[in-house]
């Protein structure tokens, strides 16, 4: 029995078969997006590492940790969440939310490179804080929007399950264990 079949124990006759197949289709698409995202962030991390290495090779022995470790931002901010989503079979949020999150990660990485360039050059600029502030704000907005979207999809699923029970014409008795498992132990009493 798959995890999607265990989550939907049959709020109406045949619910587990319908919901399980639909969830698997969405899950495979989300896993494919997660893998593509992980590969994209790996390529970006390699690009930042190469750029940092080449830039520091011609910097007359001046070192900047911001330049040298800029590759770690897309590696840990992009690859790690995508791999976790793939391994744990988590559904990714909408493409817009994922894009907003990715833009925040890239904003932080580009800000780190810019700080490294200025460190190697031997100067500073107060406007570099904008990269940090905007990058973190974009990531936080993406996380908040993902949580809101997940909460709305859960409540919509509960409403649609409730509507399907009413439209089936049968009497249904439900024993609620927890708010998120509202229809976990429903029995059809129409027979």
Steps between C-alpha positions, in 0.01 A plus 500: 500500500645837401513804728225672302273194549565508875413869525156459344327208669175530311288801581263375228492168313806473275664815636834338570532374141419838347707708741796260492530505119466876484758554776749268333472693173555831677779347709693379194474842334616668820791255537602568141493876569707445815762301309516760224532773760780313679694455176452866412629612841798264473592659166460847651718403798771368268480823301543711812791282615674533162440875487631544855806287432588678177437844648720426801773351280543842342454700821872526590472273807212692655239268652132558573291242682187653344636420153648162587188364666229663287438160341375367835192723495332334198639164611338508845213734413400326179640148469437395859127590508446344156670175603302490825176554303596220260611249764211568739243508215385849592284693258658823378295819509395678182760607245457865596584431863799285404619776265469760775702278734764443231524873433563558870776238505658652190474848650699381801760328280547801271524725806774276636691518172464879490626523858793276401584719202501810716707324771760399243499851357552636852189704552153470653154620410204536735257429216604133499267446795213529251595160354477341844176672599319438171629143471383404848168680447439307176578168666275577798216611269533178299491287814198688634315471167578127487360450849187701415450303176542170682250601766248610236539178303442295817184691587377475140560124504302468822216709356488296179504173696215630713305603189555159340362331811188716492449447127532121535158501665604267780519562868857515622622465857843647570715459806746786500845437647673823405410807292721397207356147491143619496363214290752234596253262666176548304248222464222493244172437684267524197474119464 
